[in-house]
Amino acid sequence: MESIVSVKNLSRSFSSGGKLLMALDSVDLSISKGEIFGLLGPNGAGKTTLISVLCGFLIPDQGSATIFGLDCRNDSKKIAKKMNLASGFSGISDFFSAEELLRFFCYLYGLDNIENRIENALTITGLLEHRKRRPADFSSGLGRRFLIAKAILNDPEVLLLDEPTVGLDVESAVSLRKHIKTMKKSGTTILLTTHNMPEAQSLCDRIALIKNGKIIACGTFEQLRQQYFPNTVLQVRCKYPKKVQKVLSKVKSVIKIKSDASSIKVYLDSEKDLDGIFKLVASSGAEISNMDLLEVELEELYSKIMD
């Protein structure tokens, strides 16, 4: 597929306390047209630095970053016409209402059909009833919604979303996720950072994990699962987990067992011995309430890769 965002051998360092801090270290990634690409990592991993380079706010020490084939450093004004960003909540005017500020941004972006664009953005973000209020007076959650409204005004071909649902109530977060999926269907390319693992798993076509400025894993959820967590996991809920652990301790396909007061997780290197394991567990005398094969979630996969 056509690559819209391309980053090659990108590095960016900062001086902190007399020491050199590598915020980005030889980063490579490519995002295709119409893809939702998740960038996950702890605070300080380099996510915001990468977004800042893509926006032309920071100049890399080495490597390149391009959007639409245009250089993010030298062609940032051309890129900005077809891109937008929702990040942070500061620098908002104290004097204008949400509606007035969105109108200003429409003028700034050189847009037509302004009133319809404002109405649509306010509706999607649940801000219609707050349109006459000043964003400077908004709570953090409403402020986040306003920034997203601003970011979707120009129907951007590339949208950078930095923690878009932080501070949103459940209804607003669900509405925004639906709109993100709608934008993807229309061909919008989206780079998303989030600490919400279920959100990333449900929205993202591919995921990159970044740690200490380095991309340490990248792929679809299924590709990452196959590479880093290929095990079958059996969860047994019972009254006496230690009895289950005892009967399974010598089964060759069992590679790890975790237990608590009322359940046990059995990690298997394959499913070939499942029938025999079910029989062993059932005859263990542990007073079984149920047995389930678990699907690994992104949160567990993330923890394993980041360790």
Secondary structure, DSSP 8 states (H G I E B T S, - for coil): --EEEEEEEEEEEEEETTEEEEEEEEEEEEEETT-EEEEE--TTSSHHHHHHHHTTSS--SEEEEEETTEETTTSHHHHHTTEEEE-------SS--HHHHHHHHHHHHT-SSHHHHHHHHHHHTT-GGGTTS-GGG--HHHHHHHHHHHHTTT--SEEEEESTTTT--HHHHHHHHHHHHHHHHTT-EEEEE-S-HHHHHHH-SEEEEEETTEEEEEE-HHHHHHHH---EEEEEEES-HHHHHHHHTT-TTEEEEEE-SSEEEEEES-STTHHHHHHHHHTSSS-EEEEEEE---HHHHHHHHH-
